[in-house]
Amino acid sequence: MIASSELVINADGSVFHLHVKPEQLADRVILVGDPARVSLVASFFDTKECEVSSREFHTITGTYRGKRISAVSHGIGTDNIDIVLTELDALANVDFKTRTVKPEFRQLSLVRIGTSGGLQPFTPIGSYVAAAKSIGFDGVLYFYAGNEKVRDLAFEQALLSQLDWKLDRIKPYVVSADTSLIEQICQDDMIHGVTIAANGFYGPQGRRVRLGLADPDLNHKIESFCWEKYQITNFEMESSSLSGLASLMGHRAMTVCCIIADRLGGNMNTQYKDLMPDLIQKVLNRI
């Protein structure tokens, strides 16, 4: 039995942060950072079943071409993914009345649609990059038992060596998205990439405003990294904990981002919101 302090259930039977009830969650889930983007995703729905908002977490469940789908916002950062994914898994696999794990596992398919900064000439502004592999600068996954089973340890060693890693209190980890979901969602219009999930927007992604960086050359080393068939394609802030935790839980998960910044050239598309409906509809059609 899961104690009330470990899994908080609200008086109305909804899970603590999301305020979603078990019956309101679909098996197919679109994840977005911005709460307002949930409304954009739902604007394509044929029917709308429910809508719930709490803090940065906004959920709409409905149908799209006969498929029941939940659109959920997670805010910014891997720490928020820890909250959202744990609560989505509980909604699917914990009996809220008995506070016990259900005997039959319910698998979720989760696709995060986000924005990102490109790190290679072949990831220009406007391109779509799917995180086939994610590099976590965050550390969330290390708090969970068995994390080494879902990590690519050889890739991690190559990173530490080639990047001449100097941040000794942080060790990057590498996880893969669900391969079957990547095949389902990604076609010729999406790049299979290696995405860094940074634990911040400025310093952790090599941006300098007023503060200096502990390793000023890190971004250059990231851009130059090459191991086997892999190059690092882009920066964002959530894909590592999503793929890692989902893999540990048994769910299918991946991230696909629209590139809105050219980190090599120093350019930014501030009108990127005009590009999101196309990517959203592609994912809705394929999930």
Secondary structure as a PSIPRED ss2 file (coil, helix, strand):
# PSIPRED VFORMAT (PSIPRED V4.0)

   1 M C   1.000  0.000  0.000
   2 I C   1.000  0.000  0.000
   3 A C   1.000  0.000  0.000
   4 S C   1.000  0.000  0.000
   5 S C   1.000  0.000  0.000
   6 E C   1.000  0.000  0.000
   7 L C   1.000  0.000  0.000
   8 V C   1.000  0.000  0.000
   9 I E   0.000  0.000  1.000
  10 N C   1.000  0.000  0.000
  11 A C   1.000  0.000  0.000
  12 D C   1.000  0.000  0.000
  13 G C   1.000  0.000  0.000
  14 S C   1.000  0.000  0.000
  15 V E   0.000  0.000  1.000
  16 F C   1.000  0.000  0.000
  17 H C   1.000  0.000  0.000
  18 L C   1.000  0.000  0.000
  19 H C   1.000  0.000  0.000
  20 V C   1.000  0.000  0.000
  21 K C   1.000  0.000  0.000
  22 P H   0.000  1.000  0.000
  23 E H   0.000  1.000  0.000
  24 Q H   0.000  1.000  0.000
  25 L C   1.000  0.000  0.000
  26 A C   1.000  0.000  0.000
  27 D C   1.000  0.000  0.000
  28 R E   0.000  0.000  1.000
  29 V E   0.000  0.000  1.000
  30 I E   0.000  0.000  1.000
  31 L E   0.000  0.000  1.000
  32 V E   0.000  0.000  1.000
  33 G C   1.000  0.000  0.000
  34 D C   1.000  0.000  0.000
  35 P H   0.000  1.000  0.000
  36 A H   0.000  1.000  0.000
  37 R H   0.000  1.000  0.000
  38 V H   0.000  1.000  0.000
  39 S H   0.000  1.000  0.000
  40 L H   0.000  1.000  0.000
  41 V H   0.000  1.000  0.000
  42 A H   0.000  1.000  0.000
  43 S C   1.000  0.000  0.000
  44 F C   1.000  0.000  0.000
  45 F C   1.000  0.000  0.000
  46 D C   1.000  0.000  0.000
  47 T E   0.000  0.000  1.000
  48 K E   0.000  0.000  1.000
  49 E E   0.000  0.000  1.000
  50 C E   0.000  0.000  1.000
  51 E E   0.000  0.000  1.000
  52 V E   0.000  0.000  1.000
  53 S E   0.000  0.000  1.000
  54 S E   0.000  0.000  1.000
  55 R C   1.000  0.000  0.000
  56 E C   1.000  0.000  0.000
  57 F E   0.000  0.000  1.000
  58 H E   0.000  0.000  1.000
  59 T E   0.000  0.000  1.000
  60 I E   0.000  0.000  1.000
  61 T E   0.000  0.000  1.000
  62 G E   0.000  0.000  1.000
  63 T E   0.000  0.000  1.000
  64 Y E   0.000  0.000  1.000
  65 R C   1.000  0.000  0.000
  66 G C   1.000  0.000  0.000
  67 K E   0.000  0.000  1.000
  68 R E   0.000  0.000  1.000
  69 I E   0.000  0.000  1.000
  70 S E   0.000  0.000  1.000
  71 A E   0.000  0.000  1.000
  72 V E   0.000  0.000  1.000
  73 S E   0.000  0.000  1.000
  74 H C   1.000  0.000  0.000
  75 G C   1.000  0.000  0.000
  76 I C   1.000  0.000  0.000
  77 G C   1.000  0.000  0.000
  78 T H   0.000  1.000  0.000
  79 D H   0.000  1.000  0.000
  80 N H   0.000  1.000  0.000
  81 I H   0.000  1.000  0.000
  82 D H   0.000  1.000  0.000
  83 I H   0.000  1.000  0.000
  84 V H   0.000  1.000  0.000
  85 L H   0.000  1.000  0.000
  86 T H   0.000  1.000  0.000
  87 E H   0.000  1.000  0.000
  88 L H   0.000  1.000  0.000
  89 D H   0.000  1.000  0.000
  90 A H   0.000  1.000  0.000
  91 L H   0.000  1.000  0.000
  92 A H   0.000  1.000  0.000
  93 N H   0.000  1.000  0.000
  94 V E   0.000  0.000  1.000
  95 D E   0.000  0.000  1.000
  96 F C   1.000  0.000  0.000
  97 K C   1.000  0.000  0.000
  98 T C   1.000  0.000  0.000
  99 R C   1.000  0.000  0.000
 100 T E   0.000  0.000  1.000
 101 V E   0.000  0.000  1.000
 102 K C   1.000  0.000  0.000
 103 P C   1.000  0.000  0.000
 104 E C   1.000  0.000  0.000
 105 F C   1.000  0.000  0.000
 106 R C   1.000  0.000  0.000
 107 Q C   1.000  0.000  0.000
 108 L C   1.000  0.000  0.000
 109 S E   0.000  0.000  1.000
 110 L E   0.000  0.000  1.000
 111 V E   0.000  0.000  1.000
 112 R E   0.000  0.000  1.000
 113 I E   0.000  0.000  1.000
 114 G E   0.000  0.000  1.000
 115 T E   0.000  0.000  1.000
 116 S E   0.000  0.000  1.000
 117 G E   0.000  0.000  1.000
 118 G E   0.000  0.000  1.000
 119 L C   1.000  0.000  0.000
 120 Q C   1.000  0.000  0.000
 121 P C   1.000  0.000  0.000
 122 F C   1.000  0.000  0.000
 123 T C   1.000  0.000  0.000
 124 P C   1.000  0.000  0.000
 125 I C   1.000  0.000  0.000
 126 G C   1.000  0.000  0.000
 127 S C   1.000  0.000  0.000
 128 Y E   0.000  0.000  1.000
 129 V E   0.000  0.000  1.000
 130 A E   0.000  0.000  1.000
 131 A E   0.000  0.000  1.000
 132 A E   0.000  0.000  1.000
 133 K E   0.000  0.000  1.000
 134 S E   0.000  0.000  1.000
 135 I E   0.000  0.000  1.000
 136 G E   0.000  0.000  1.000
 137 F C   1.000  0.000  0.000
 138 D C   1.000  0.000  0.000
 139 G C   1.000  0.000  0.000
 140 V H   0.000  1.000  0.000
 141 L H   0.000  1.000  0.000
 142 Y H   0.000  1.000  0.000
 143 F H   0.000  1.000  0.000
 144 Y C   1.000  0.000  0.000
 145 A C   1.000  0.000  0.000
 146 G C   1.000  0.000  0.000
 147 N H   0.000  1.000  0.000
 148 E H   0.000  1.000  0.000
 149 K H   0.000  1.000  0.000
 150 V C   1.000  0.000  0.000
 151 R E   0.000  0.000  1.000
 152 D C   1.000  0.000  0.000
 153 L H   0.000  1.000  0.000
 154 A H   0.000  1.000  0.000
 155 F H   0.000  1.000  0.000
 156 E H   0.000  1.000  0.000
 157 Q H   0.000  1.000  0.000
 158 A H   0.000  1.000  0.000
 159 L H   0.000  1.000  0.000
 160 L H   0.000  1.000  0.000
 161 S H   0.000  1.000  0.000
 162 Q H   0.000  1.000  0.000
 163 L C   1.000  0.000  0.000
 164 D C   1.000  0.000  0.000
 165 W C   1.000  0.000  0.000
 166 K C   1.000  0.000  0.000
 167 L C   1.000  0.000  0.000
 168 D C   1.000  0.000  0.000
 169 R C   1.000  0.000  0.000
 170 I C   1.000  0.000  0.000
 171 K C   1.000  0.000  0.000
 172 P C   1.000  0.000  0.000
 173 Y E   0.000  0.000  1.000
 174 V E   0.000  0.000  1.000
 175 V E   0.000  0.000  1.000
 176 S E   0.000  0.000  1.000
 177 A C   1.000  0.000  0.000
 178 D C   1.000  0.000  0.000
 179 T H   0.000  1.000  0.000
 180 S H   0.000  1.000  0.000
 181 L H   0.000  1.000  0.000
 182 I H   0.000  1.000  0.000
 183 E H   0.000  1.000  0.000
 184 Q H   0.000  1.000  0.000
 185 I H   0.000  1.000  0.000
 186 C C   1.000  0.000  0.000
 187 Q C   1.000  0.000  0.000
 188 D C   1.000  0.000  0.000
 189 D C   1.000  0.000  0.000
 190 M C   1.000  0.000  0.000
 191 I E   0.000  0.000  1.000
 192 H E   0.000  0.000  1.000
 193 G E   0.000  0.000  1.000
 194 V E   0.000  0.000  1.000
 195 T E   0.000  0.000  1.000
 196 I E   0.000  0.000  1.000
 197 A E   0.000  0.000  1.000
 198 A C   1.000  0.000  0.000
 199 N C   1.000  0.000  0.000
 200 G C   1.000  0.000  0.000
 201 F C   1.000  0.000  0.000
 202 Y C   1.000  0.000  0.000
 203 G H   0.000  1.000  0.000
 204 P H   0.000  1.000  0.000
 205 Q H   0.000  1.000  0.000
 206 G C   1.000  0.000  0.000
 207 R C   1.000  0.000  0.000
 208 R C   1.000  0.000  0.000
 209 V C   1.000  0.000  0.000
 210 R C   1.000  0.000  0.000
 211 L C   1.000  0.000  0.000
 212 G C   1.000  0.000  0.000
 213 L C   1.000  0.000  0.000
 214 A C   1.000  0.000  0.000
 215 D C   1.000  0.000  0.000
 216 P C   1.000  0.000  0.000
 217 D C   1.000  0.000  0.000
 218 L H   0.000  1.000  0.000
 219 N H   0.000  1.000  0.000
 220 H H   0.000  1.000  0.000
 221 K H   0.000  1.000  0.000
 222 I H   0.000  1.000  0.000
 223 E H   0.000  1.000  0.000
 224 S H   0.000  1.000  0.000
 225 F C   1.000  0.000  0.000
 226 C C   1.000  0.000  0.000
 227 W E   0.000  0.000  1.000
 228 E C   1.000  0.000  0.000
 229 K C   1.000  0.000  0.000
 230 Y E   0.000  0.000  1.000
 231 Q C   1.000  0.000  0.000
 232 I C   1.000  0.000  0.000
 233 T C   1.000  0.000  0.000
 234 N E   0.000  0.000  1.000
 235 F E   0.000  0.000  1.000
 236 E E   0.000  0.000  1.000
 237 M C   1.000  0.000  0.000
 238 E C   1.000  0.000  0.000
 239 S H   0.000  1.000  0.000
 240 S H   0.000  1.000  0.000
 241 S H   0.000  1.000  0.000
 242 L H   0.000  1.000  0.000
 243 S H   0.000  1.000  0.000
 244 G H   0.000  1.000  0.000
 245 L H   0.000  1.000  0.000
 246 A H   0.000  1.000  0.000
 247 S H   0.000  1.000  0.000
 248 L H   0.000  1.000  0.000
 249 M H   0.000  1.000  0.000
 250 G C   1.000  0.000  0.000
 251 H C   1.000  0.000  0.000
 252 R E   0.000  0.000  1.000
 253 A E   0.000  0.000  1.000
 254 M E   0.000  0.000  1.000
 255 T E   0.000  0.000  1.000
 256 V E   0.000  0.000  1.000
 257 C E   0.000  0.000  1.000
 258 C E   0.000  0.000  1.000
 259 I E   0.000  0.000  1.000
 260 I E   0.000  0.000  1.000
 261 A E   0.000  0.000  1.000
 262 D E   0.000  0.000  1.000
 263 R C   1.000  0.000  0.000
 264 L C   1.000  0.000  0.000
 265 G C   1.000  0.000  0.000
 266 G C   1.000  0.000  0.000
 267 N E   0.000  0.000  1.000
 268 M E   0.000  0.000  1.000
 269 N C   1.000  0.000  0.000
 270 T C   1.000  0.000  0.000
 271 Q C   1.000  0.000  0.000
 272 Y H   0.000  1.000  0.000
 273 K H   0.000  1.000  0.000
 274 D H   0.000  1.000  0.000
 275 L C   1.000  0.000  0.000
 276 M H   0.000  1.000  0.000
 277 P H   0.000  1.000  0.000
 278 D H   0.000  1.000  0.000
 279 L H   0.000  1.000  0.000
 280 I H   0.000  1.000  0.000
 281 Q H   0.000  1.000  0.000
 282 K H   0.000  1.000  0.000
 283 V H   0.000  1.000  0.000
 284 L H   0.000  1.000  0.000
 285 N H   0.000  1.000  0.000
 286 R H   0.000  1.000  0.000
 287 I C   1.000  0.000  0.000
